[in-house]
Amino acid sequence: MAADDTAADGIRGTAHGDAPVPLSVLDLVTVGAGSTATDALRTSVQLARLAESRGFHRHWVAEHHSMPGVASSSPAVILAHLAAHTERIRLGSGGVMLPNHAPLVIAEQFGTLEALAPGRIDLGLGRAPGTDGATAAALRRTDRLNEGADDFPQQLAELTRFLDDDFPDGHPYARIHAVPGPVQATSPGGVQSPHRPPVWLLGSSGFSARLAGMLGLPFAFAHHFSARNTVPALDLYRESFRPSEVLDAPYALIGVSALAADDEKEARRQVLAAALNMVRLRTGRPGLVPTPEEAEAYDFSPAEREFIDSWNADVVHGTPDEVRAGLDELRKRTGADELMLTANAHGGDVRLRSYELIADVYGLPTPA
């Protein structure tokens, strides 16, 4: 089956400057100690504009819940705001946790986003809750959490039918339409954009990799928190891939923690603070992202220090040249078709500076 060129064009990116593959942004909308969610969301707008002006291909936001240091519980709301402040860059979810939502709701939300920013929206989907079990139960109003993950292929099929408006005759949902959506083009006098958001599958293990391959969908792997599984998952995706109307060949993106600073010492200070934030999160003590000064003064236990060293070994950080070398090596080792960079740091200014430095070291376009 040949891929539809229009659909594929919404997936494949174009590399700029000296970058070996397209570079993109994963925005966790982090909230640092001493700042507010308003500050974090303002930084997201600045980051999206910076990314657009410097030739980054897409800007995604992730769904997380009950985490004080992350203000991205509602990706669709944030994406609508970013769409109003940008003109060209692709915007999407990295991702929406589908088991937390009814498929029709997601189809309506992303149909609305597509109407607001035609041809610029990506719908990235995950099957994890994006939070702890108790919060997931509150979101889903059930404590049978495994059921949602196990039903992910069925939920995905239902969502796809809502997006395409093609439930077969006799199906209980055949007379239901996700609006905005294709039904408007078939109504008398109706005109509707031919685009619909490309669906991506996200994962940190083999399940979504295999499913994305079997369905011929693009795949995004969370290397930034599951680095040991990256190469096996990408291999499985490519081995499982079957051409579809969306893609005629695999397209794999990986999320990478990357932080560039003007000097190596400052980069180390910033990633230490981000790692302390992860220590607290993993031990049930989530909070605002600590300052580098707080991290330097923190008395790490031997187990925490071991975690920090392991975690930061997978964070590409340092001077711009060091970050470029690390990203180039990672791309070569994984064969990724696109690198999506997330800069975890306490301050918004530090995050913005990191993307500027990475853009500079790769010779990405400079704003007119």
LINFEN-V124203 format. One record per helix or strand. SS is the DSSP state (2 for helix, 1 for strand). FROM is the first residue (numbers start at 1). LEN is the number of residues. If there is no record, write none. Layout:
# LINFEN-V124203
SS|FROM|LEN / SS|FROM|LEN
This chain:
# LINFEN-V124203
2|5|5 / 1|22|6 / 1|30|1 / 1|32|1 / 2|37|18 / 1|58|4 / 1|70|1 / 2|75|10 / 1|90|8 / 2|98|3 / 2|103|14 / 1|121|6 / 2|133|8 / 2|145|6 / 2|152|13 / 2|183|4 / 1|198|6 / 2|206|10 / 1|218|4 / 2|227|14 / 1|252|9 / 2|264|19 / 1|289|1 / 2|292|6 / 2|302|11 / 1|316|3 / 2|320|15 / 1|338|5 / 2|348|14
